[in-house]
């Protein structure tokens, strides 16, 4: 018995000794990194509200198909651009000579920069982080606004360009800023080259073919800038190194919209007069073309993944506007499908901005600003179906039954 008692005591001692020499790991919880308050991708819609009422913007969360903020803008907003990697937005308010600046993630504050009287701002563009440029079609200038202070930089009266500047393009390397000047009939159109470093203006770019330039785009490598002339129906390539036209190709008189697809290095040009959309290979100055028949095309958006392009179009009959989106395979230009968009019983006064179209940065959605119907059509690209028609904010006017009418989406832009 004594032996058994001794063995039990020895066993307890061994257990106690073992417990004292074994160190068990302690699990310390590590709090997860909180999610960013910003969304992965945004699209922004600019809405008009008549000639005497403030317009608005609607920020749309791409992943949620929902409006995340609505900001109040100035009178008759017409164009907008994301800056500072998508954290700020600048909007040109055409009839009150102002520019609105705000965060797309919150409704306020909206900062207003006042331009010289008679400016009539029409276009916003930049590839810089410190300066945004505004084309002023009313006084034939381009204004430079500091993104840090929202104050107009010298020259305060604006950089002088040609008559009626309606589009801008800055090269990605920030060496040149170009203005497409539409002219006014008696004064022919022109293209102005500006040095952003000191805002000086370079000698005029000679091209006898220009009648009324309406759109301009810079190639990804900054070596070429392309100008669409509505009056002559020509797309001209400018060599930025010498500011000289090195090639021109016809896309038909009346072509009035052009966009550059950096993924496939091509230009899409819509011509509602000829009922065509032409895409041009921008990899060489040959600018080889593929022509796609599309009735009444308005605007084009290419998916960043390079797979497809979406063409908005509208036809007016009996006072009604019938709209649709044509989907084309980007590799050969063949038509994949067409997507009907709501028929509306009015014609948007801001035509041809009635069907502005943009593709989300993740290629999952395409947005169509249906000015005539007062909503934004959201297309899901995985199956090319219309998933939602988001109403615009209420306007200051009312229907006969007293119901507030929606505002008119006039411009859509996608964030990075």
Protein Blocks (a to p, Z undefined) as FASTA:
>chain_A
ZZmmmmmmmmmmmmmmmmmmpccddddddddddddfbdfbdcdddddebjkbccdddddd
fklopafbdcdddehifbdcdeehhiaccdddfklopacdddfkbfbdcddddddehklp
abdcdfbfkbccdddfknopacdddfklopacddfkbpaddehiabdcddfklmaccddd
ebjojaccddddddfknopacdddddfkbmbdcbdcddfklpaccdddfklopacdddfk
lopafbdcdebehiabdcddfklopaddddfknopacdddfkbmnlpacddddehifbdc
ddfklmaccddddddeehiacdddddddfknopafbdcdddddfbdcfkbcklmgccddf
klpaccdddfknopacdddfklopafbdcdddddfbdcfkopacddddfbdcddZZ
